[in-house]
Amino acid sequence: MEFDWNDSPCEVGGSLTIQAIEESFEDPFAIRLMPDSNRFAAQVRFFNLGRSLDGLGIFSVCRTNGKQIRVISARPFVDEENYFYERKMALALK
């Protein structure tokens, strides 16, 4: 998977690094969702919920052209996203 970080609108800092964001996409339990809102209809976007190698949960909004992924926004999980991720992971491990 190749990422486009040129002139990225995504701000990184603290524990949220480019490397951690990329790792969250490689998480075998990552959850990818396509939004069903008209707000996202102009450009195909998706949400990614995954964990970096150090365990940081990251929620990302991205778009892709099929060759590269462009991260538009990324931030650590909030409590509800962590719960959703943990529940989906537990179901996958059953």
Phi and psi in radians as a Rosetta constraint file:
Dihedral C 1 N 2 CA 2 C 2 CIRCULARHARMONIC -1.908 0.35
Dihedral N 2 CA 2 C 2 N 3 CIRCULARHARMONIC 2.436 0.35
Dihedral C 2 N 3 CA 3 C 3 CIRCULARHARMONIC -1.940 0.35
Dihedral N 3 CA 3 C 3 N 4 CIRCULARHARMONIC 2.543 0.35
Dihedral C 3 N 4 CA 4 C 4 CIRCULARHARMONIC -1.842 0.35
Dihedral N 4 CA 4 C 4 N 5 CIRCULARHARMONIC 1.832 0.35
Dihedral C 4 N 5 CA 5 C 5 CIRCULARHARMONIC -1.834 0.35
Dihedral N 5 CA 5 C 5 N 6 CIRCULARHARMONIC 0.101 0.35
Dihedral C 5 N 6 CA 6 C 6 CIRCULARHARMONIC -1.191 0.35
Dihedral N 6 CA 6 C 6 N 7 CIRCULARHARMONIC 2.158 0.35
Dihedral C 6 N 7 CA 7 C 7 CIRCULARHARMONIC 0.893 0.35
Dihedral N 7 CA 7 C 7 N 8 CIRCULARHARMONIC 0.786 0.35
Dihedral C 7 N 8 CA 8 C 8 CIRCULARHARMONIC -1.229 0.35
Dihedral N 8 CA 8 C 8 N 9 CIRCULARHARMONIC 2.392 0.35
Dihedral C 8 N 9 CA 9 C 9 CIRCULARHARMONIC -1.351 0.35
Dihedral N 9 CA 9 C 9 N 10 CIRCULARHARMONIC -0.163 0.35
Dihedral C 9 N 10 CA 10 C 10 CIRCULARHARMONIC -1.420 0.35
Dihedral N 10 CA 10 C 10 N 11 CIRCULARHARMONIC 2.215 0.35
Dihedral C 10 N 11 CA 11 C 11 CIRCULARHARMONIC -1.667 0.35
Dihedral N 11 CA 11 C 11 N 12 CIRCULARHARMONIC 2.330 0.35
Dihedral C 11 N 12 CA 12 C 12 CIRCULARHARMONIC -2.063 0.35
Dihedral N 12 CA 12 C 12 N 13 CIRCULARHARMONIC 2.673 0.35
Dihedral C 12 N 13 CA 13 C 13 CIRCULARHARMONIC 3.051 0.35
Dihedral N 13 CA 13 C 13 N 14 CIRCULARHARMONIC 2.769 0.35
Dihedral C 13 N 14 CA 14 C 14 CIRCULARHARMONIC 1.149 0.35
Dihedral N 14 CA 14 C 14 N 15 CIRCULARHARMONIC -2.284 0.35
Dihedral C 14 N 15 CA 15 C 15 CIRCULARHARMONIC -1.363 0.35
Dihedral N 15 CA 15 C 15 N 16 CIRCULARHARMONIC -0.210 0.35
Dihedral C 15 N 16 CA 16 C 16 CIRCULARHARMONIC -1.615 0.35
Dihedral N 16 CA 16 C 16 N 17 CIRCULARHARMONIC 1.729 0.35
Dihedral C 16 N 17 CA 17 C 17 CIRCULARHARMONIC -1.951 0.35
Dihedral N 17 CA 17 C 17 N 18 CIRCULARHARMONIC 2.878 0.35
Dihedral C 17 N 18 CA 18 C 18 CIRCULARHARMONIC -1.031 0.35
Dihedral N 18 CA 18 C 18 N 19 CIRCULARHARMONIC -0.730 0.35
Dihedral C 18 N 19 CA 19 C 19 CIRCULARHARMONIC -1.079 0.35
Dihedral N 19 CA 19 C 19 N 20 CIRCULARHARMONIC -0.761 0.35
Dihedral C 19 N 20 CA 20 C 20 CIRCULARHARMONIC -1.111 0.35
Dihedral N 20 CA 20 C 20 N 21 CIRCULARHARMONIC -0.705 0.35
Dihedral C 20 N 21 CA 21 C 21 CIRCULARHARMONIC -1.106 0.35
Dihedral N 21 CA 21 C 21 N 22 CIRCULARHARMONIC -0.812 0.35
Dihedral C 21 N 22 CA 22 C 22 CIRCULARHARMONIC -1.076 0.35
Dihedral N 22 CA 22 C 22 N 23 CIRCULARHARMONIC -0.703 0.35
Dihedral C 22 N 23 CA 23 C 23 CIRCULARHARMONIC -1.090 0.35
Dihedral N 23 CA 23 C 23 N 24 CIRCULARHARMONIC -0.598 0.35
Dihedral C 23 N 24 CA 24 C 24 CIRCULARHARMONIC -1.128 0.35
Dihedral N 24 CA 24 C 24 N 25 CIRCULARHARMONIC -0.432 0.35
Dihedral C 24 N 25 CA 25 C 25 CIRCULARHARMONIC -1.366 0.35
Dihedral N 25 CA 25 C 25 N 26 CIRCULARHARMONIC -0.417 0.35
Dihedral C 25 N 26 CA 26 C 26 CIRCULARHARMONIC -1.534 0.35
Dihedral N 26 CA 26 C 26 N 27 CIRCULARHARMONIC -0.113 0.35
Dihedral C 26 N 27 CA 27 C 27 CIRCULARHARMONIC -1.008 0.35
Dihedral N 27 CA 27 C 27 N 28 CIRCULARHARMONIC 2.165 0.35
Dihedral C 27 N 28 CA 28 C 28 CIRCULARHARMONIC -1.138 0.35
Dihedral N 28 CA 28 C 28 N 29 CIRCULARHARMONIC -0.307 0.35
Dihedral C 28 N 29 CA 29 C 29 CIRCULARHARMONIC -1.808 0.35
Dihedral N 29 CA 29 C 29 N 30 CIRCULARHARMONIC 0.184 0.35
Dihedral C 29 N 30 CA 30 C 30 CIRCULARHARMONIC -1.010 0.35
Dihedral N 30 CA 30 C 30 N 31 CIRCULARHARMONIC 2.530 0.35
Dihedral C 30 N 31 CA 31 C 31 CIRCULARHARMONIC -1.951 0.35
Dihedral N 31 CA 31 C 31 N 32 CIRCULARHARMONIC 2.195 0.35
Dihedral C 31 N 32 CA 32 C 32 CIRCULARHARMONIC -1.998 0.35
Dihedral N 32 CA 32 C 32 N 33 CIRCULARHARMONIC 2.231 0.35
Dihedral C 32 N 33 CA 33 C 33 CIRCULARHARMONIC -2.182 0.35
Dihedral N 33 CA 33 C 33 N 34 CIRCULARHARMONIC 2.438 0.35
Dihedral C 33 N 34 CA 34 C 34 CIRCULARHARMONIC -1.701 0.35
Dihedral N 34 CA 34 C 34 N 35 CIRCULARHARMONIC 2.164 0.35
Dihedral C 34 N 35 CA 35 C 35 CIRCULARHARMONIC -1.195 0.35
Dihedral N 35 CA 35 C 35 N 36 CIRCULARHARMONIC 2.562 0.35
Dihedral C 35 N 36 CA 36 C 36 CIRCULARHARMONIC -1.848 0.35
Dihedral N 36 CA 36 C 36 N 37 CIRCULARHARMONIC 0.326 0.35
Dihedral C 36 N 37 CA 37 C 37 CIRCULARHARMONIC -1.611 0.35
Dihedral N 37 CA 37 C 37 N 38 CIRCULARHARMONIC 2.499 0.35
Dihedral C 37 N 38 CA 38 C 38 CIRCULARHARMONIC -1.104 0.35
Dihedral N 38 CA 38 C 38 N 39 CIRCULARHARMONIC -0.375 0.35
Dihedral C 38 N 39 CA 39 C 39 CIRCULARHARMONIC -1.029 0.35
Dihedral N 39 CA 39 C 39 N 40 CIRCULARHARMONIC -0.522 0.35
Dihedral C 39 N 40 CA 40 C 40 CIRCULARHARMONIC -1.778 0.35
Dihedral N 40 CA 40 C 40 N 41 CIRCULARHARMONIC 0.145 0.35
Dihedral C 40 N 41 CA 41 C 41 CIRCULARHARMONIC -1.252 0.35
Dihedral N 41 CA 41 C 41 N 42 CIRCULARHARMONIC -0.502 0.35
Dihedral C 41 N 42 CA 42 C 42 CIRCULARHARMONIC -1.107 0.35
Dihedral N 42 CA 42 C 42 N 43 CIRCULARHARMONIC -0.708 0.35
Dihedral C 42 N 43 CA 43 C 43 CIRCULARHARMONIC -2.270 0.35
Dihedral N 43 CA 43 C 43 N 44 CIRCULARHARMONIC 2.388 0.35
Dihedral C 43 N 44 CA 44 C 44 CIRCULARHARMONIC -1.203 0.35
Dihedral N 44 CA 44 C 44 N 45 CIRCULARHARMONIC 2.069 0.35
Dihedral C 44 N 45 CA 45 C 45 CIRCULARHARMONIC -2.221 0.35
Dihedral N 45 CA 45 C 45 N 46 CIRCULARHARMONIC 2.750 0.35
Dihedral C 45 N 46 CA 46 C 46 CIRCULARHARMONIC -2.519 0.35
Dihedral N 46 CA 46 C 46 N 47 CIRCULARHARMONIC 2.847 0.35
Dihedral C 46 N 47 CA 47 C 47 CIRCULARHARMONIC -1.847 0.35
Dihedral N 47 CA 47 C 47 N 48 CIRCULARHARMONIC 2.478 0.35
Dihedral C 47 N 48 CA 48 C 48 CIRCULARHARMONIC -2.197 0.35
Dihedral N 48 CA 48 C 48 N 49 CIRCULARHARMONIC 2.236 0.35
Dihedral C 48 N 49 CA 49 C 49 CIRCULARHARMONIC -2.056 0.35
Dihedral N 49 CA 49 C 49 N 50 CIRCULARHARMONIC 1.988 0.35
Dihedral C 49 N 50 CA 50 C 50 CIRCULARHARMONIC -2.673 0.35
Dihedral N 50 CA 50 C 50 N 51 CIRCULARHARMONIC 2.981 0.35
Dihedral C 50 N 51 CA 51 C 51 CIRCULARHARMONIC -1.968 0.35
Dihedral N 51 CA 51 C 51 N 52 CIRCULARHARMONIC 2.496 0.35
Dihedral C 51 N 52 CA 52 C 52 CIRCULARHARMONIC -1.360 0.35
Dihedral N 52 CA 52 C 52 N 53 CIRCULARHARMONIC 3.028 0.35
Dihedral C 52 N 53 CA 53 C 53 CIRCULARHARMONIC -1.094 0.35
Dihedral N 53 CA 53 C 53 N 54 CIRCULARHARMONIC -0.479 0.35
Dihedral C 53 N 54 CA 54 C 54 CIRCULARHARMONIC -1.536 0.35
Dihedral N 54 CA 54 C 54 N 55 CIRCULARHARMONIC 0.123 0.35
Dihedral C 54 N 55 CA 55 C 55 CIRCULARHARMONIC 1.604 0.35
Dihedral N 55 CA 55 C 55 N 56 CIRCULARHARMONIC 0.049 0.35
Dihedral C 55 N 56 CA 56 C 56 CIRCULARHARMONIC -1.273 0.35
Dihedral N 56 CA 56 C 56 N 57 CIRCULARHARMONIC 2.131 0.35
Dihedral C 56 N 57 CA 57 C 57 CIRCULARHARMONIC -1.361 0.35
Dihedral N 57 CA 57 C 57 N 58 CIRCULARHARMONIC 2.256 0.35
Dihedral C 57 N 58 CA 58 C 58 CIRCULARHARMONIC -2.244 0.35
Dihedral N 58 CA 58 C 58 N 59 CIRCULARHARMONIC 2.234 0.35
Dihedral C 58 N 59 CA 59 C 59 CIRCULARHARMONIC -1.768 0.35
Dihedral N 59 CA 59 C 59 N 60 CIRCULARHARMONIC 2.167 0.35
Dihedral C 59 N 60 CA 60 C 60 CIRCULARHARMONIC -2.207 0.35
Dihedral N 60 CA 60 C 60 N 61 CIRCULARHARMONIC 2.536 0.35
Dihedral C 60 N 61 CA 61 C 61 CIRCULARHARMONIC -1.915 0.35
Dihedral N 61 CA 61 C 61 N 62 CIRCULARHARMONIC 2.237 0.35
Dihedral C 61 N 62 CA 62 C 62 CIRCULARHARMONIC -2.422 0.35
Dihedral N 62 CA 62 C 62 N 63 CIRCULARHARMONIC 2.899 0.35
Dihedral C 62 N 63 CA 63 C 63 CIRCULARHARMONIC -2.416 0.35
Dihedral N 63 CA 63 C 63 N 64 CIRCULARHARMONIC 2.756 0.35
Dihedral C 63 N 64 CA 64 C 64 CIRCULARHARMONIC -2.497 0.35
Dihedral N 64 CA 64 C 64 N 65 CIRCULARHARMONIC 2.659 0.35
Dihedral C 64 N 65 CA 65 C 65 CIRCULARHARMONIC -1.871 0.35
Dihedral N 65 CA 65 C 65 N 66 CIRCULARHARMONIC 0.212 0.35
Dihedral C 65 N 66 CA 66 C 66 CIRCULARHARMONIC 1.643 0.35
Dihedral N 66 CA 66 C 66 N 67 CIRCULARHARMONIC -0.302 0.35
Dihedral C 66 N 67 CA 67 C 67 CIRCULARHARMONIC -2.011 0.35
Dihedral N 67 CA 67 C 67 N 68 CIRCULARHARMONIC -0.658 0.35
Dihedral C 67 N 68 CA 68 C 68 CIRCULARHARMONIC -2.250 0.35
Dihedral N 68 CA 68 C 68 N 69 CIRCULARHARMONIC 2.633 0.35
Dihedral C 68 N 69 CA 69 C 69 CIRCULARHARMONIC -1.864 0.35
Dihedral N 69 CA 69 C 69 N 70 CIRCULARHARMONIC 2.319 0.35
Dihedral C 69 N 70 CA 70 C 70 CIRCULARHARMONIC -2.006 0.35
Dihedral N 70 CA 70 C 70 N 71 CIRCULARHARMONIC 2.026 0.35
Dihedral C 70 N 71 CA 71 C 71 CIRCULARHARMONIC -1.435 0.35
Dihedral N 71 CA 71 C 71 N 72 CIRCULARHARMONIC 2.114 0.35
Dihedral C 71 N 72 CA 72 C 72 CIRCULARHARMONIC -1.565 0.35
Dihedral N 72 CA 72 C 72 N 73 CIRCULARHARMONIC -0.671 0.35
Dihedral C 72 N 73 CA 73 C 73 CIRCULARHARMONIC -2.670 0.35
Dihedral N 73 CA 73 C 73 N 74 CIRCULARHARMONIC 2.532 0.35
Dihedral C 73 N 74 CA 74 C 74 CIRCULARHARMONIC -2.622 0.35
Dihedral N 74 CA 74 C 74 N 75 CIRCULARHARMONIC 2.525 0.35
Dihedral C 74 N 75 CA 75 C 75 CIRCULARHARMONIC -2.770 0.35
Dihedral N 75 CA 75 C 75 N 76 CIRCULARHARMONIC 2.809 0.35
Dihedral C 75 N 76 CA 76 C 76 CIRCULARHARMONIC -1.128 0.35
Dihedral N 76 CA 76 C 76 N 77 CIRCULARHARMONIC 2.695 0.35
Dihedral C 76 N 77 CA 77 C 77 CIRCULARHARMONIC -0.980 0.35
Dihedral N 77 CA 77 C 77 N 78 CIRCULARHARMONIC 2.551 0.35
Dihedral C 77 N 78 CA 78 C 78 CIRCULARHARMONIC -1.622 0.35
Dihedral N 78 CA 78 C 78 N 79 CIRCULARHARMONIC 2.973 0.35
Dihedral C 78 N 79 CA 79 C 79 CIRCULARHARMONIC -0.954 0.35
Dihedral N 79 CA 79 C 79 N 80 CIRCULARHARMONIC -0.751 0.35
Dihedral C 79 N 80 CA 80 C 80 CIRCULARHARMONIC -1.136 0.35
Dihedral N 80 CA 80 C 80 N 81 CIRCULARHARMONIC -0.673 0.35
Dihedral C 80 N 81 CA 81 C 81 CIRCULARHARMONIC -1.198 0.35
Dihedral N 81 CA 81 C 81 N 82 CIRCULARHARMONIC -0.683 0.35
Dihedral C 81 N 82 CA 82 C 82 CIRCULARHARMONIC -1.081 0.35
Dihedral N 82 CA 82 C 82 N 83 CIRCULARHARMONIC -0.762 0.35
Dihedral C 82 N 83 CA 83 C 83 CIRCULARHARMONIC -1.079 0.35
Dihedral N 83 CA 83 C 83 N 84 CIRCULARHARMONIC -0.809 0.35
Dihedral C 83 N 84 CA 84 C 84 CIRCULARHARMONIC -1.051 0.35
Dihedral N 84 CA 84 C 84 N 85 CIRCULARHARMONIC -0.811 0.35
Dihedral C 84 N 85 CA 85 C 85 CIRCULARHARMONIC -1.076 0.35
Dihedral N 85 CA 85 C 85 N 86 CIRCULARHARMONIC -0.853 0.35
Dihedral C 85 N 86 CA 86 C 86 CIRCULARHARMONIC -1.063 0.35
Dihedral N 86 CA 86 C 86 N 87 CIRCULARHARMONIC -0.720 0.35
Dihedral C 86 N 87 CA 87 C 87 CIRCULARHARMONIC -1.123 0.35
Dihedral N 87 CA 87 C 87 N 88 CIRCULARHARMONIC -0.786 0.35
Dihedral C 87 N 88 CA 88 C 88 CIRCULARHARMONIC -1.137 0.35
Dihedral N 88 CA 88 C 88 N 89 CIRCULARHARMONIC -0.664 0.35
Dihedral C 88 N 89 CA 89 C 89 CIRCULARHARMONIC -1.146 0.35
Dihedral N 89 CA 89 C 89 N 90 CIRCULARHARMONIC -0.745 0.35
Dihedral C 89 N 90 CA 90 C 90 CIRCULARHARMONIC -1.079 0.35
Dihedral N 90 CA 90 C 90 N 91 CIRCULARHARMONIC -0.688 0.35
Dihedral C 90 N 91 CA 91 C 91 CIRCULARHARMONIC -1.151 0.35
Dihedral N 91 CA 91 C 91 N 92 CIRCULARHARMONIC -0.667 0.35
Dihedral C 91 N 92 CA 92 C 92 CIRCULARHARMONIC -1.194 0.35
Dihedral N 92 CA 92 C 92 N 93 CIRCULARHARMONIC -0.496 0.35
Dihedral C 92 N 93 CA 93 C 93 CIRCULARHARMONIC -1.501 0.35
Dihedral N 93 CA 93 C 93 N 94 CIRCULARHARMONIC -0.139 0.35
